[in-house]
Amino acid sequence: MTERPIDALDRAKGKKIFAKLKNGDEITGVLRALDLHLNLWIDEAEIQKDGNKVRLGTVLVRGDTIVYASPVQV
């Protein structure tokens, strides 16, 4: 069976991910859930604003605002 790009994110549940948004924001946090529309539920979310990290807590990022998302290698 051919692996889909969304399968890489599905395996990253419970791990840290990085998401770049259409407005230029970059969010990192722990992926809790996702769906086929790439809506992401992220815990411990942080966003870079003016060179400072801003803690957001738990967020739901709508899939149509995402340019790309990837598991973070540590």
C-alpha positions in Angstrom: 0.0 0.0 0.0 1.3 3.5 -0.8 1.9 5.7 2.1 0.3 9.2 2.1 1.9 12.3 3.5 -0.9 12.5 6.1 0.3 9.1 7.4 3.5 10.7 8.7 1.5 13.1 10.8 -0.8 10.4 12.0 2.3 8.5 13.4 3.4 11.8 15.1 0.4 11.8 17.5 1.8 12.4 21.0 5.0 13.9 19.6 6.1 17.4 18.8 5.2 18.9 15.4 5.8 22.1 13.5 3.2 23.9 11.3 3.7 26.9 9.0 0.5 28.9 8.5 -0.6 31.0 5.5 -0.3 34.2 7.5 3.4 33.4 8.2 3.0 32.2 11.7 4.9 29.1 12.9 3.4 26.9 15.6 5.0 24.1 17.5 3.5 21.8 20.0 2.4 18.2 20.8 0.0 16.8 18.2 -3.1 15.2 19.8 -5.4 14.6 16.9 -5.9 15.3 13.2 -8.4 14.6 10.4 -8.4 14.3 6.7 -8.9 18.1 6.3 -5.6 18.5 8.2 -7.3 20.2 11.2 -4.8 19.8 14.0 -5.4 19.6 17.7 -2.1 20.8 19.3 -1.3 20.8 23.0 1.5 23.0 24.6 1.3 25.1 21.5 3.8 28.0 21.0 4.0 30.6 18.3 6.8 32.9 17.3 5.8 36.6 17.5 8.3 39.4 17.0 11.2 37.1 17.9 9.5 36.0 21.2 7.8 32.7 21.9 4.2 33.1 23.0 2.6 30.1 24.8 -0.9 29.4 23.5 -1.8 26.2 25.4 -4.2 23.9 23.6 -5.2 25.1 20.1 -7.2 23.8 17.1 -5.6 24.8 13.8 -7.9 24.8 10.9 -6.5 22.7 8.0 -7.1 25.3 5.3 -4.8 27.8 7.1 -1.8 25.4 7.0 0.9 25.6 4.3 2.8 22.6 5.7 3.1 20.6 8.9 5.8 18.1 9.9 6.9 16.0 12.8 9.9 17.6 14.6 13.0 15.4 14.8 14.8 15.5 18.1 
